[in-house]
C-alpha cells in the first residue's frame, strides 16, 4: 500500500501522463481488496469529499466521515448526510470516536435519541 502512495506522489510531482490510470488502478485494487477506508483517503486526497465520506461510512468509520463533513460548509448543511452519520456513530457508540467528532454535529442526534 505504502508503495502505491509513493508511486502516486512521484507521478503527481513529475506530472506523469499515466497519473489518472495509476489512480484508477490503485482505487480498483483497494475496492477489490475491501479497503474502503484507504479508498476513502484516496478520494479525500483527490478532493472528492462525498465519495470519501461514503467510503468511510461503508468502512465503519463514521467519525472520520463526520470530521470530513464538518470541514466543508456545503456538507455541514446537508441534513440527510449528517443524520445518516449521526445514526451510524450512535449505533457504534464508540467513545473515542464520539469524543473526536464535532459535538455540535452530534448534539441534534443526542437530542433526537433523548440522551
BARO-644473 format. One record per residue: residue number from 0; x, y, z of N, C-alpha, C, CB in turn; chain; residue in one letter. Coordinates in pm, whole numbers. Glycine has a CB too. Example, Ala and Ser with C-alpha at 12.3 -4.5 7.8 and 13.67 -1.06 7.14 Angstrom:
2
ATOM,0,1319,-569,780,1230,-450,780,1320,-330,780,1131,-447,905,A,A
ATOM,1,1285,-225,708,1367,-106,714,1290,3,787,1408,-60,572,A,S
//
This chain:
115
ATOM,0,82,-119,0,0,0,0,87,126,0,-94,-1,121,A,X
ATOM,1,184,128,90,269,246,102,340,276,-31,371,226,214,A,X
ATOM,2,375,171,-106,442,192,-234,349,258,-336,494,59,-289,A,X
ATOM,3,220,223,-329,123,289,-416,120,438,-387,-18,228,-398,A,X
ATOM,4,116,473,-258,113,615,-220,237,687,-271,103,629,-68,A,X
ATOM,5,352,623,-254,477,683,-303,476,698,-455,597,599,-260,A,X
ATOM,6,427,595,-524,422,600,-670,331,713,-717,373,464,-728,A,X
ATOM,7,218,730,-650,127,839,-687,190,975,-660,-4,827,-611,A,X
ATOM,8,261,987,-548,328,1113,-515,430,1149,-622,396,1105,-377,A,X
ATOM,9,510,1052,-663,613,1076,-765,547,1110,-899,706,952,-779,A,X
ATOM,10,445,1033,-936,376,1057,-1063,313,1196,-1065,268,949,-1088,A,X
ATOM,11,259,1237,-950,200,1370,-939,307,1479,-954,127,1386,-804,A,X
ATOM,12,417,1462,-882,525,1561,-885,585,1574,-1024,634,1524,-784,A,X
ATOM,13,594,1462,-1094,656,1462,-1227,553,1483,-1339,730,1331,-1250,A,X
ATOM,14,426,1504,-1298,318,1521,-1396,317,1408,-1500,331,1657,-1467,A,X
ATOM,15,325,1289,-1448,329,1170,-1534,200,1160,-1616,349,1042,-1449,A,X
ATOM,16,211,1128,-1745,91,1123,-1830,-6,1010,-1791,132,1106,-1975,A,X
ATOM,17,40,910,-1718,-45,798,-1678,-96,811,-1534,31,667,-1692,A,X
ATOM,18,-88,931,-1477,-127,951,-1338,-271,907,-1313,-111,1097,-1301,A,X
ATOM,19,-362,947,-1398,-504,912,-1377,-524,760,-1385,-593,982,-1481,A,X
ATOM,20,-453,694,-1475,-462,548,-1485,-408,482,-1359,-387,497,-1608,A,X
ATOM,21,-299,536,-1305,-244,484,-1179,-345,500,-1065,-112,557,-1144,A,X
ATOM,22,-406,617,-1056,-507,640,-951,-624,543,-964,-559,785,-958,A,X
ATOM,23,-672,525,-1087,-784,433,-1109,-746,290,-1073,-831,439,-1255,A,X
ATOM,24,-627,249,-1109,-580,113,-1078,-569,93,-928,-445,84,-1145,A,X
ATOM,25,-513,190,-861,-498,182,-715,-635,177,-648,-417,302,-661,A,X
ATOM,26,-725,263,-691,-860,265,-634,-929,130,-657,-945,380,-697,A,X
ATOM,27,-917,78,-777,-980,-51,-807,-922,-162,-719,-962,-87,-956,A,X
ATOM,28,-790,-161,-700,-726,-261,-615,-775,-248,-471,-573,-246,-621,A,X
ATOM,29,-787,-126,-421,-838,-105,-285,-980,-159,-272,-835,44,-248,A,X
ATOM,30,-1064,-133,-370,-1202,-182,-365,-1206,-334,-377,-1285,-117,-477,A,X
ATOM,31,-1124,-390,-464,-1121,-536,-481,-1075,-607,-355,-1029,-573,-596,A,X
ATOM,32,-993,-539,-275,-941,-599,-152,-1014,-548,-28,-792,-570,-140,A,X
ATOM,33,-1131,-489,-48,-1219,-442,61,-1150,-345,155,-1270,-561,141,A,X
ATOM,34,-1075,-252,99,-1007,-150,179,-1075,-15,158,-857,-142,143,A,X
ATOM,35,-1203,-10,196,-1282,111,173,-1226,232,248,-1426,88,214,A,X
ATOM,36,-1172,211,367,-1114,322,443,-998,387,370,-1068,274,580,A,X
ATOM,37,-909,305,316,-795,357,241,-842,420,110,-692,244,212,A,X
ATOM,38,-945,360,48,-1002,418,-74,-1063,555,-42,-1110,324,-136,A,X
ATOM,39,-1122,568,77,-1175,697,122,-1065,801,134,-1247,682,254,A,X
ATOM,40,-950,759,186,-836,851,196,-793,899,58,-718,784,269,A,X
ATOM,41,-792,806,-38,-753,842,-174,-851,942,-233,-746,717,-263,A,X
ATOM,42,-981,917,-216,-1082,1009,-269,-1075,1145,-199,-1224,949,-252,A,X
ATOM,43,-1049,1143,-69,-1035,1270,5,-916,1348,-50,-1017,1245,157,A,X
ATOM,44,-807,1280,-74,-686,1343,-128,-712,1403,-265,-571,1242,-136,A,X
ATOM,45,-799,1337,-344,-834,1385,-477,-936,1498,-473,-888,1271,-561,A,X
ATOM,46,-992,1524,-355,-1090,1632,-342,-1233,1586,-364,-1058,1740,-438,A,X
ATOM,47,-1256,1456,-374,-1391,1402,-392,-1447,1369,-254,-1390,1275,-486,A,X
ATOM,48,-1492,1473,-184,-1533,1458,-45,-1654,1367,-26,-1564,1592,13,A,X
ATOM,49,-1753,1377,-113,-1872,1293,-98,-1836,1145,-114,-1980,1333,-199,A,X
ATOM,50,-1753,1113,-212,-1710,974,-231,-1632,927,-109,-1625,959,-358,A,X
ATOM,51,-1544,1014,-57,-1465,979,61,-1556,952,180,-1365,1091,94,A,X
ATOM,52,-1654,1037,201,-1747,1021,314,-1823,890,301,-1845,1139,322,A,X
ATOM,53,-1873,861,182,-1946,735,160,-1857,613,185,-2001,730,18,A,X
ATOM,54,-1733,621,142,-1640,510,164,-1606,494,312,-1512,530,82,A,X
ATOM,55,-1585,606,381,-1558,599,525,-1677,537,599,-1527,740,582,A,X
ATOM,56,-1797,574,560,-1915,519,626,-1928,370,595,-2042,594,582,A,X
ATOM,57,-1900,331,472,-1904,189,434,-1799,109,510,-1884,173,283,A,X
ATOM,58,-1686,172,538,-1577,106,610,-1600,102,761,-1445,176,581,A,X
ATOM,59,-1711,158,806,-1738,161,950,-1658,268,1022,-1709,26,1011,A,X
ATOM,60,-1634,378,954,-1556,489,1009,-1640,617,1010,-1426,511,928,A,X
ATOM,61,-1756,615,1078,-1844,732,1073,-1783,856,1137,-1974,700,1141,A,X
ATOM,62,-1697,839,1234,-1635,957,1296,-1544,1028,1196,-1555,916,1422,A,X
ATOM,63,-1472,951,1116,-1385,1011,1015,-1469,1081,908,-1294,904,951,A,X
ATOM,64,-1581,1017,871,-1673,1078,774,-1729,1208,830,-1788,980,737,A,X
ATOM,65,-1768,1206,957,-1825,1325,1020,-1721,1436,1029,-1878,1292,1159,A,X
ATOM,66,-1599,1400,1061,-1492,1500,1071,-1472,1568,935,-1360,1435,1119,A,X
ATOM,67,-1472,1490,827,-1456,1548,693,-1575,1636,659,-1439,1436,588,A,X
ATOM,68,-1695,1589,692,-1816,1666,660,-1817,1800,733,-1941,1586,697,A,X
ATOM,69,-1766,1803,855,-1768,1928,931,-1664,2028,881,-1745,1900,1078,A,X
ATOM,70,-1572,1982,798,-1470,2072,743,-1516,2141,615,-1342,1994,716,A,X
ATOM,71,-1628,2097,561,-1679,2152,436,-1816,2215,458,-1686,2044,327,A,X
ATOM,72,-1826,2344,439,-1951,2418,466,-2070,2358,391,-1934,2564,426,A,X
ATOM,73,-2049,2325,263,-2160,2273,184,-2209,2137,235,-2119,2262,38,A,X
ATOM,74,-2121,2062,301,-2160,1932,355,-2225,1945,493,-2039,1840,364,A,X
ATOM,75,-2182,2044,570,-2242,2066,702,-2390,2097,689,-2170,2182,776,A,X
ATOM,76,-2428,2163,581,-2567,2200,559,-2651,2089,496,-2574,2322,472,A,X
ATOM,77,-2591,1973,468,-2662,1860,410,-2721,1777,525,-2568,1773,319,A,X
ATOM,78,-2845,1805,562,-2905,1742,680,-2922,1591,664,-3039,1805,710,A,X
ATOM,79,-2947,1543,542,-2961,1399,521,-2829,1327,550,-3007,1369,377,A,X
ATOM,80,-2721,1383,500,-2589,1326,524,-2557,1325,672,-2483,1404,446,A,X
ATOM,81,-2580,1436,739,-2549,1447,881,-2632,1348,962,-2575,1591,931,A,X
ATOM,82,-2759,1333,928,-2845,1240,1001,-2795,1096,988,-2990,1250,949,A,X
ATOM,83,-2756,1055,868,-2705,919,848,-2577,899,928,-2678,892,697,A,X
ATOM,84,-2489,998,926,-2364,987,1002,-2392,976,1151,-2274,1108,974,A,X
ATOM,85,-2483,1056,1200,-2516,1052,1342,-2570,915,1380,-2619,1161,1377,A,X
ATOM,86,-2657,861,1297,-2713,729,1326,-2604,624,1332,-2818,691,1221,A,X
ATOM,87,-2508,631,1239,-2401,533,1239,-2310,547,1362,-2318,546,1112,A,X
ATOM,88,-2278,671,1397,-2193,693,1514,-2264,644,1639,-2157,842,1528,A,X
ATOM,89,-2392,679,1654,-2466,638,1772,-2485,487,1778,-2601,707,1776,A,X
ATOM,90,-2498,424,1662,-2515,278,1657,-2387,209,1705,-2550,232,1513,A,X
ATOM,91,-2274,265,1666,-2146,204,1705,-2109,238,1849,-2035,250,1611,A,X
ATOM,92,-2153,352,1897,-2127,402,2032,-1985,369,2078,-2228,342,2130,A,X
ATOM,93,-1891,426,2006,-1750,411,2040,-1705,543,2100,-1664,370,1914,A,X
ATOM,94,-1679,545,2228,-1649,669,2300,-1535,750,2237,-1614,637,2442,A,X
ATOM,95,-1422,687,2202,-1317,770,2140,-1365,838,2012,-1195,685,2110,A,X
ATOM,96,-1446,769,1933,-1498,830,1810,-1591,946,1844,-1573,726,1725,A,X
ATOM,97,-1673,928,1947,-1765,1036,1986,-1689,1157,2034,-1860,988,2095,A,X
ATOM,98,-1583,1135,2107,-1503,1246,2158,-1437,1319,2041,-1396,1195,2259,A,X
ATOM,99,-1388,1243,1941,-1322,1302,1826,-1419,1379,1737,-1253,1196,1745,A,X
ATOM,100,-1544,1339,1733,-1642,1405,1647,-1671,1545,1697,-1772,1323,1641,A,X
ATOM,101,-1714,1628,1608,-1759,1760,1645,-1886,1746,1729,-1783,1850,1519,A,X
ATOM,102,-1884,1790,1852,-2001,1775,1938,-2119,1856,1886,-1967,1819,2081,A,X
ATOM,103,-2092,1965,1820,-2203,2043,1763,-2276,1964,1656,-2151,2175,1705,A,X
ATOM,104,-2204,1877,1588,-2265,1792,1487,-2353,1685,1553,-2157,1726,1401,A,X
ATOM,105,-2310,1635,1667,-2381,1525,1732,-2492,1570,1826,-2284,1441,1808,A,X
ATOM,106,-2489,1694,1872,-2591,1742,1967,-2734,1715,1919,-2573,1891,1990,A,X
ATOM,107,-2769,1746,1794,-2905,1716,1749,-2937,1567,1753,-2926,1769,1609,A,X
ATOM,108,-2837,1483,1731,-2859,1338,1734,-2890,1293,1876,-2735,1263,1679,A,X
ATOM,109,-2815,1346,1972,-2840,1310,2111,-2979,1357,2153,-2732,1371,2205,A,X
ATOM,110,-3016,1474,2109,-3150,1526,2144,-3258,1436,2085,-3168,1673,2093,A,X
ATOM,111,-3238,1393,1961,-3338,1307,1897,-3344,1171,1963,-3306,1290,1748,A,X
ATOM,112,-3230,1126,2016,-3225,994,2081,-3260,1005,2230,-3085,931,2064,A,X
ATOM,113,-3285,1125,2278,-3318,1152,2418,-3207,1109,2512,-3448,1083,2456,A,X
ATOM,114,-3082,1137,2471,-2966,1104,2555,-2939,1214,2654,-2841,1079,2469,A,X
//
